[in-house]
Amino acid sequence: MDEILILISFGPDGWGDEIAQGVLITVLLAVATLPFGLLLGFVLALAKKSEEPSLRAAANIYTTIFRGLPELLTLFLVYYGGQILLQQALGALFGDVRIEVNSFVAGMIALAFVFSSYASEAFLSAFRGIAQGQYEGAYALGISRFKTMRLVILPQLIRLSLPALGNLWLILLKETSLVSVIGLSDIVRQSGIAARVTKEPFLFFGVACLIYLVLAMFSSVGLNRIEAWTKRGEVRR
Amino acid sequence: MSDRAEQKVEASAAPTVPPSRAWSKARLTGYALMGVWAAAVVGLVLFMAESFNPDFIERYGEKFVSGFVVTVELVTISLVVGCLLSLPVAAMRMSRSAILNGISYAYVYFFRGTPLLAQTFLVYYGAGTFQPFLKDAGVWWFFRDAWYCAIFAFSLNTAAYQAEILRGSIQNVSRGQWEAAAALGLHKAVIFWKVILPQAMIVALRPYGNEIILMIKGSAIASIITIYDLMGETRRAYSRSYDFQAYIWAAVMYLVLVEALRQTWDVIEARLTRHLKRS
């Protein structure tokens, strides 16, 4: 028992600090991906509910691709494909150059693609939950289209889409683990190194799993708070 | 007089907007984006044509097909085992016993709250920790093999998800159905199998379809623990040839598989819910 405590402790003999760094990377990656994913998802949802068929089709192609591909494959496509594309583009400009795509950025892009395609569906169904009368009411008050979106629709949209987005956040948190495959030192990779060095794989992968559970629990608490905040205007029944 | 009447009619009629064929902003953006997609497709086709070599197809074509088969096998076995496992878990989740409920809740929470990758590593590498014990129990051959470990981890994972789908859909059937069937004097087992379950399954159809798709996508993780499924074959082909078309072929195959499944599922759902459709 003491040995286990030493192994997961912070300090020179323990792996606690290395794994803590991994936690930081995982959380950073998820948090950095979130705004891009949300923004892209929102724009996609706007495109999908537009009356223009070509715009809808373009958005639907995007979702079909990124919801159909395995996340791991998307990651490899972005990581290796991005490398090749950049190399050719910059090679044409500046001659032969060697380029390494940063695995954090590649992970961020790939996860944002996947997240946004799911988020667009969440936003779309939230849009369907807002009555047409809201737009008409705002129009009758002479509010501009942009302000209608910002002041009338968006607050309701956030409240309606929050449960689905909360789920997507938890999924995103779990999917960041895939980035360990392309060499980013997240929780899984750090505990994998610890497992190999100490020959205690069950302990360290178990710890990794528990850390993900704890992160999920914290997220749930946070999401509940946000949900309560979005409902502060509602009448208590 | 008649003039005024006509005017009145005209005024009260809803202003019919002629279908706008003008180049609105949305239209321009839509066409531009479709243009981007078209350019991407053309670029991909050009890339494939440029890097086309019969050697690659000849050397790796068969392997891709076998990888595809392995993926389908892996997913099918895991889903079936997971489905069987999910029955007792869902039953425990719905039982009144706090202990049974707690155990099944912890199980479901663990497998839904942690990444499949970490679970797979926990089984595949973690089994090594218990090697002497597992050898004594005579199951070491099982945990030594990456294939069995993947099936083990995936089955446990999907069982947790499927148990929640099952529980949710059964509890979604209103209590009135139970009561009405009981009032007709039906046996409890009969009520469950003939009244509740058919209604629950219709609700569960869509989530089950999504779970299959999630499993297909998740199965790519098996490639990390040295299984040559579609993803594994792709990675091997890429690491040997440094030819990016390997990944593109894999993407096409996964997309076709998932889309075909989605379409089939839509047909099945339309067929099974045709009595609920209001025409």
Contacts between the chains, C-beta under 8 A, distances in Angstrom:
chain1	res1	chain2	res2	distance
A	47	B	29	7.9
A	47	B	30	7.7
A	47	B	33	7.8
A	50	B	26	5.2
A	50	B	30	7.4
A	51	B	26	7.2
A	52	B	24	7.2
A	52	B	26	4.2
A	52	B	27	5.2
A	52	B	29	7.8
A	52	B	30	4.5
A	53	B	30	7.3
A	54	B	27	6.9
A	54	B	30	3.3
A	54	B	31	5.4
A	54	B	33	7.4
A	54	B	34	5.0
A	55	B	26	5.5
A	55	B	27	7.6
A	55	B	29	6.0
A	55	B	30	3.3
A	55	B	33	6.8
A	56	B	30	7.6
A	57	B	30	7.5
A	57	B	34	6.5
A	58	B	30	6.0
A	58	B	33	3.7
A	58	B	34	5.1
A	58	B	36	7.7
A	58	B	37	6.1
A	59	B	33	7.8
A	61	B	37	5.7
A	64	B	255	7.6
A	64	B	259	7.0
A	65	B	255	6.8
A	67	B	258	7.9
A	68	B	213	7.9
A	68	B	254	6.6
A	68	B	255	4.6
A	68	B	258	4.1
A	68	B	259	6.0
A	68	B	262	7.9
A	69	B	217	7.3
A	69	B	251	5.8
A	69	B	254	5.7
A	69	B	255	6.4
A	69	B	258	8.0
A	70	B	216	7.4
A	70	B	217	4.0
A	70	B	218	7.3
A	70	B	219	7.6
A	70	B	220	3.8
A	70	B	231	6.7
A	70	B	254	5.9
A	71	B	217	6.5
A	71	B	220	7.7
A	72	B	220	4.3
A	72	B	221	6.3
A	72	B	223	7.5
A	72	B	224	7.9
A	72	B	231	6.4
A	73	B	220	6.0
A	73	B	231	6.4
A	73	B	234	7.7
A	73	B	247	7.0
A	73	B	250	6.1
A	73	B	251	6.0
A	73	B	254	6.3
A	76	B	235	7.7
A	76	B	247	5.9
A	77	B	247	5.6
A	77	B	251	6.5
A	80	B	238	7.3
A	80	B	244	6.4
A	80	B	247	6.6
A	81	B	244	6.4
A	81	B	247	6.9
A	84	B	244	5.7
A	170	B	113	7.6
A	174	B	113	7.9
A	174	B	114	7.0
A	174	B	115	4.1
A	174	B	116	7.6
A	175	B	115	7.1
A	177	B	115	3.8
A	177	B	117	4.6
A	177	B	118	5.9
A	178	B	115	7.8
A	178	B	117	6.2
A	178	B	221	7.8
A	180	B	117	7.3
A	181	B	117	8.0
A	181	B	224	6.0
A	187	B	118	7.8
A	188	B	115	7.2
A	188	B	117	6.1
A	188	B	118	5.6
A	188	B	121	6.9
A	192	B	121	6.8
A	192	B	125	7.8
A	195	B	125	6.1
A	199	B	128	7.9
A	200	B	129	6.5
A	201	B	121	7.6
A	201	B	125	3.8
A	201	B	126	4.9
A	201	B	128	5.5
A	201	B	129	5.8
A	202	B	122	6.9
A	202	B	125	7.7
A	202	B	126	3.6
A	202	B	127	7.7
A	202	B	128	7.6
A	202	B	129	3.7
A	202	B	130	7.0
A	203	B	129	7.1
A	205	B	118	6.1
A	205	B	121	4.8
A	205	B	122	4.1
A	205	B	125	6.3
A	205	B	126	5.3
A	206	B	122	6.3
A	206	B	126	6.9
A	208	B	118	5.1
A	208	B	121	7.8
A	208	B	122	7.9
A	209	B	110	7.2
A	209	B	114	4.3
A	209	B	118	5.1
A	209	B	119	6.9
A	209	B	122	6.1
A	212	B	113	6.4
A	212	B	114	4.5
A	212	B	115	6.1
A	212	B	118	6.4
A	213	B	109	7.4
A	213	B	110	6.7
A	213	B	113	4.7
A	213	B	114	6.0
A	216	B	113	4.4
A	217	B	113	7.9
